[in-house]
């Protein structure tokens, strides 16, 4: 499934300008994680500031290295719940259905 970013960009990405610090940080965190010093990075911000482009630049740097890139997209109707995509995945993986009671969710 293509992200909105990928659908709009097609195969040609815009030049990456003005994010040298952020782009340097992400490969360092990647190296930390792959060497056993786990890390998580949350990239957040207003629409249009280059979050997806930043991730695309990291993906370019990781080309040829084995990695999995889980992708989560905020739902426009859940702006008050930025972690909703993660929660949804965890619920799905645990077999929790929307109709389950709190007691059933704990089982």
Secondary structure, 3 states (H helix, E strand, C coil): CCCHHHHHHCCCCCCCCCCHHHHHHHHHHHHHHHCCCCCCCCCCCCCCCCHHHHHHHHHHHHCCCCCCCCCCCCCHHHCCCCCHHHHHHHHHHHCCCCCCCHHHHHC
